[in-house]
Amino acid sequence: MSSAPSTTLDKSTQVVKKTYPNYKVIVLNDDFNTFDHVANCLIKYIPDMTTDRAWELTNQVHYQGQAIVWTGPQEQAELYHQQLRREGLTMAPLEAA
C-alpha cells in the first residue's frame, strides 16, 4: 500500500482575502448654509436618504458640529463628497471608517 506524499502549504503562497476599507462622508457645520439647503442636498445625493433622517443629520451638523452622512466604499464616498461640496456644503476630508 502506497501513501500519497504529504504537502505543506507555504504561508507566503496562501491567499488572504481582505475587504476594502469603508470611508466616512462627513458634513461640517458652517455659518452660511441653511437647514433646508443641507437637508435637501442630503436627500438629493445620498442614496436611500429619507426626509426624517436628513433632518436628523442636519440638526446633528448644527448642534454637534458635524455628522457622518454616509459610510461605504471609497469610490462612492468620493462621489457623494464631491457632490455635496459642489453644492456648497462644508465637508471634512474623507476618512477611513
N, C-alpha and C positions, 0 to 999 in steps of 0.2 A: 504494500500500500504506500503510495507516494503522497506526500503532503505538498500543498501549494506553498510557494515561497511567501513569506510574510513581508509586507511593505509598511514602511513607516512614513507618514506624511511629514515633510519638512515644513516647519512653521512659516518659512519665507515664501512658500508657494500656496499657502491657504488663502482663500478669498474671504475677506471680511466685508460684509455689506454695511455701509454707513449711510444714514439718511442725511440729506442736505439740511442745514440749519434753517429754522424759520426766522423771519425778520419782522420787527415791530414797526408799524406806521404810527407815529406819534404826532398829534396836533398840540401846539403850544398856545397858551393864552397870549393875546395882544390887545392893544388899545384901539384898534381900528376896524376889526371885523365884527359884524353884528351877530347876535344869536341866530337870527333867521338865516343869514348867509352861511354860517358854519354848518348848521343842521341841514340845509338844502344841499350843500356840497357833499356832505356825508351820504345823504340819500342818493344823490346823483352818481357818485363814483364808487362807493364801497358796496360790493355785492351783498345782496340779501339784507341790506340795512333797512330797518323799519323806522317809521317816524318816531315812535316812542324811544327806541334805542338811540337814534340820532340826537334827540333832545337830552337824554340822559348823559351822553358823551359830551354834548355841548356844555351842559351845566358842569360836568366834571372839569372840562378845559377851563372854564371861567373860575370856578371856586377852588380847584386844586392846582391850577397852573398848566396842566397837561392831561391828555388822555390817550391811551393806546386804542386806536380806532380799528385796527386790523392787524392780524398776525398770520403769516404764511410764507410760501416760497419767495425767494429773493426777487425773481423777475416780476412777479405780480406786485410785490411790495414796492418795487421801484416805480412801476406804472402808477399805482394809486398815490404814492408820494408825489410824483411829478404832477399828476392831475390836480391834486389838492393845492400844491404850491402854485401852480399856474392860475388857480382861482383866487390867489392872494392869501391863502391861509399860511400862518407861521408854522413851519414844520421843524421838528427835531431831525437830526441826521438819522438815517436808518440804522438800526442796531440789531444784532443777532439776539434772538429770544433765548 
